Amino acid sequence: MTNETELGPTGDTSGSFGFRPVEPRERQGLVNEVFATVAERYDLMNDLMSGGLHRLWKDDLIVALNPPRSAEPFRVLDLAGGTGDVAMRIVRAGGPGTTAVICDISPEMLEVGRRKVETASLTDRISLVEGNAEALPFADRTFDAATIAFGIRNVTHIDHALAEMFRVLKPGGRLLVLEFSHVDVPVLDRLYDLFSFEAIPLLGQLAAGASEPYRYLVESIRRFPKQEVFADMIRAAGFERVSYRNLTGGVAAIHSGWRI
Ligand SMILES: C[S@@+](CC[C@H](N)C(=O)[O-])C[C@H]1O[C@@H](n2cnc3c(N)ncnc32)[C@H](O)[C@@H]1O
């Protein structure tokens, strides 16, 4: 099953929804259905499926971002920010000048995020905006940094989203992408495949009452370009000093690039 996931050099995933071929214009609608279905259980499922590892990976993302502790304004776009986990971590790590805008295409995910931001009394530092990563509703050079965690894989035209993040970053601004990636550690890769294709859809069925969204999750991870290919896509969008770091043997990776 997994050997059909080899990607072309461009990393163009616009014609596939997981392993299923689709018309690019239909893909976003299918993705939106997934997140509308899972929104209320999203946070719980993240913990169950990753055994809590997503928390450590997000901690790594925040350490890489290193928001200033001062009152100096530092505006972060958390794209595909969903239920708000990353944005809340960013403003808590930063000083009083650090603010975040969560932008996501799913009203259902944003609604869960809105409730969490209110409960945490962070409405003065986090705002939520419905929008498509491929056509961001922000002016050029608005943000000091842009993060996207487990989101870029879901976007139909990844190159458009990267170009948009470049456009809305100020010169000197940084892009950080946390995404599932590709394991190349012998044995770990086999175990990871077994867990992904057998356990995750089953967990979805048991804990969230639906296995299909979780099958999409697993398949879309395998469809996502490998680390080096994705780094080249970031460079092609205009970013410089592009680098990446594998997490947990490549199960996830953080890619970084700067708008100089
Ligand atoms: C796996 S969730 C990640 C949520 C959050 N960043 C986190 O790490 O917990 C993926 C998110 O991407 C959003 N998304 C998918 N396509 C998008 C698009 N074209 N523009 C903006 N958000 C999108 C989904 O609605 C969903 O909230």
PDBQT file of the ligand as one rigid body, heavy atoms in Angstrom, charges set to zero:
ROOT
HETATM    1  C1  LIG A 301      -4.502  18.973  11.025  1.00  0.00    +0.000 C 
HETATM    2  S1  LIG A 301      -5.290  20.518  11.315  1.00  0.00    +0.000 S 
HETATM    3  C2  LIG A 301      -4.040  21.442  12.147  1.00  0.00    +0.000 C 
HETATM    4  C3  LIG A 301      -4.589  22.387  13.188  1.00  0.00    +0.000 C 
HETATM    5  C4  LIG A 301      -3.544  23.071  14.060  1.00  0.00    +0.000 C 
HETATM    6  N1  LIG A 301      -2.588  23.831  13.290  1.00  0.00    +0.000 N 
HETATM    7  C5  LIG A 301      -2.825  22.108  14.954  1.00  0.00    +0.000 C 
HETATM    8  O1  LIG A 301      -1.626  21.923  14.773  1.00  0.00    +0.000 OA
HETATM    9  O2  LIG A 301      -3.446  21.507  15.828  1.00  0.00    +0.000 OA
HETATM   10  C6  LIG A 301      -5.280  21.189   9.689  1.00  0.00    +0.000 C 
HETATM   11  C7  LIG A 301      -6.015  22.494   9.559  1.00  0.00    +0.000 C 
HETATM   12  O3  LIG A 301      -5.804  23.014   8.243  1.00  0.00    +0.000 OA
HETATM   13  C8  LIG A 301      -6.973  23.715   7.858  1.00  0.00    +0.000 C 
HETATM   14  N2  LIG A 301      -6.953  23.942   6.422  1.00  0.00    +0.000 N 
HETATM   15  C9  LIG A 301      -7.070  23.026   5.435  1.00  0.00    +0.000 A 
HETATM   16  N3  LIG A 301      -7.011  23.623   4.234  1.00  0.00    +0.000 NA
HETATM   17  C10 LIG A 301      -6.830  24.952   4.458  1.00  0.00    +0.000 A 
HETATM   18  C11 LIG A 301      -6.691  26.076   3.618  1.00  0.00    +0.000 A 
HETATM   19  N4  LIG A 301      -6.711  25.963   2.301  1.00  0.00    +0.000 N 
HETATM   20  N5  LIG A 301      -6.540  27.292   4.184  1.00  0.00    +0.000 NA
HETATM   21  C12 LIG A 301      -6.521  27.436   5.536  1.00  0.00    +0.000 A 
HETATM   22  N6  LIG A 301      -6.657  26.389   6.388  1.00  0.00    +0.000 NA
HETATM   23  C13 LIG A 301      -6.803  25.162   5.852  1.00  0.00    +0.000 A 
HETATM   24  C14 LIG A 301      -8.077  22.799   8.342  1.00  0.00    +0.000 C 
HETATM   25  O4  LIG A 301      -9.320  23.440   8.378  1.00  0.00    +0.000 OA
HETATM   26  C15 LIG A 301      -7.535  22.388   9.708  1.00  0.00    +0.000 C 
HETATM   27  O5  LIG A 301      -7.980  23.233  10.730  1.00  0.00    +0.000 OA
ENDROOT
TORSDOF 0
